[in-house]
Amino acid sequence: MGKASKQRIVLSILLVVLLLPFSVTGEEEPAWKSNGIDPSTWSDGPVVEDTPMQYSYFGDPVFAINVTYSP
């Protein structure tokens, strides 16, 4: 083994050891994930506009989606 290849191996091991703690600390939960959302406090909402999409016609494919929020 030459001197250059030993240096590459040592440098590679050093980089792995130095970068390892950063990947381990990335497992903590970010602060924004722990914030709660309470929809009952919302004072705004969607504004209903008169558009052709509000009316269905015979033969048009129609489906309904029920959405609920549960913390």
C-alpha positions, -999 to 999 in steps of 0.1 A, spaced: 0 0 0 14 34 -10 15 65 12 -13 82 -9 -37 53 -5 -32 52 33 -39 90 34 -71 85 14 -83 57 38 -75 79 69 -92 109 53 -123 88 44 -125 74 80 -121 109 94 -149 123 72 -172 95 82 -165 100 119 -170 138 116 -202 136 96 -218 109 117 -230 131 146 -248 155 122 -269 126 108 -278 114 143 -289 148 155 -312 151 125 -336 126 142 -350 152 166 -385 165 159 -385 200 145 -403 227 166 -429 234 139 -442 198 141 -451 202 178 -474 232 172 -510 224 175 -537 235 150 -572 243 163 -597 248 134 -623 261 158 -603 293 162 -602 300 125 -622 332 116 -616 331 79 -626 305 53 -631 300 16 -651 325 -3 -678 309 -25 -677 322 -60 -702 317 -87 -684 294 -112 -697 268 -137 -679 242 -117 -705 245 -89 -732 230 -112 -733 195 -125 -750 184 -157 -764 150 -167 -736 127 -178 -708 146 -160 -687 124 -137 -694 136 -101 -678 124 -69 -679 138 -33 -650 139 -8 -657 142 29 -628 156 47 -624 158 85 -596 170 107 -585 150 137 -555 161 157 
